[in-house]
Amino acid sequence: MNFEKLKKAAHKAGIEEIEAYSVYNHGIEISSFNENIENNTSFETRVLAVRGVYQNQIVTIYEENDDDAMIPSLIERIKDNCSVKNQKDPFFIYAGDKEYPKLVEKKNDFSEYTLDDKANLCLKLANLLKQKSEYVSKSEIGYSEMETKTTIENSNGLSVSRHSQTALLYAEVICEKDGETKTGFDYLRLTNIKEADLNQFAEELVKEAVDSFGAESIPSGTYPVVLDKKVVSNLLEAFSNIFSAEAVLKNMSFLKDKVGQKIFGENITLIDDPLFLEAPSQDSFDDEGVASYTKSIVEQGVLKTYLHNLKTAAMMQTKSTANGYKSGVNTSVSVAPSNLYLKAGDTSLEEMFEKIGNGVYITGVQGLHAGLNPISGSFNLQSNGFLIENGKKTKPVTLIIVSGTLQDMLNNVSFVGSDFEFKRGVGAPSLAVQALAISGK
């Protein structure tokens, strides 16, 4: 849609401010089951969200058709919807910043491969999984690719756009032995397809499942624990809303009134960095058009800031931290981190095992959203992993519940790992925790 035409029509109709937020997506979805391709499709979508201010009220109109022919209809809908609103909360159509960070261009080779090539990539991985162990009985592989272009333009002078391309290769393997079934799931975030190490990926995935055969519960008690980097990432992602000013204002975070105070141990530094090159993607601006920047949320255990969008910043008399994001085009702007990560330490995983001597290595948790409470910080999660005996990872463990609070856990971290990974929504290393309660047999 031609924004200048939209702006001109809005001005003529008495609409005071107007903004167009448009998203173009082009994607590919491929899936295979037991070495047979089940789905191989591509798709393309364009979605438009138009915000308009009329008679001191603001509304958002959503459209899947962004043709110029839709402009008269959009204008009328904005006026009609504003006429029946009685909104008192503050709203903003941002005029933009003087400067925006320049992103490092990431090149990929996705276009060098056909749909058939990408389907064959799934079949190749399925074959490799089968070769890794006689216990592999089933596998499900998927390839997902997405190109996204987001543009925000408004009558206050803002005009920004960003472009990203991502691809994932994910796999689930089912292994069976003596009537026992174990599964392994993981994914590769691809930058260049030709560089993907499918052999190592398959080996680690099958090992995860096979090593869990014969797992048993352990006696209930308090144990020194090593949390795998995947578990730490999952926990931080599930608890990430506690840093949102929106949650604080709604009394849904245990960090209310804690800025400037020590909340975690001195070895804990949490950073929100939309520009972080090790993360899957980078943003030069948020979904309100505010310029992105790197900030420490927690620095050596001290809470430095909440995350803000324009609305929460105004309500708390501060500036936006450029964390105003939509979960989808058809949703309103909320507050969310962008490339949140826990800063790595200098202790290897093997050194952690040696240093704690005897304990439990947690490699998986389930029920993250049902089993935690952001208001109290408590968690109560079904888990699995391995015993640590005499400084070594030994027997597999299952049917245990790990309990505690995030604040107690992050105040009792003995060692921060050097094995940092940013593959999931949040980046983290493994952590050794002095003690966590485990319920078992």
Order of alpha helices (4+ residues) and beta strands (2+ residues): alpha-beta-beta-beta-alpha-alpha-beta-beta-beta-alpha-beta-alpha-alpha-beta-beta-beta-alpha-beta-beta-beta-alpha-beta-beta-beta-beta-alpha-beta-beta
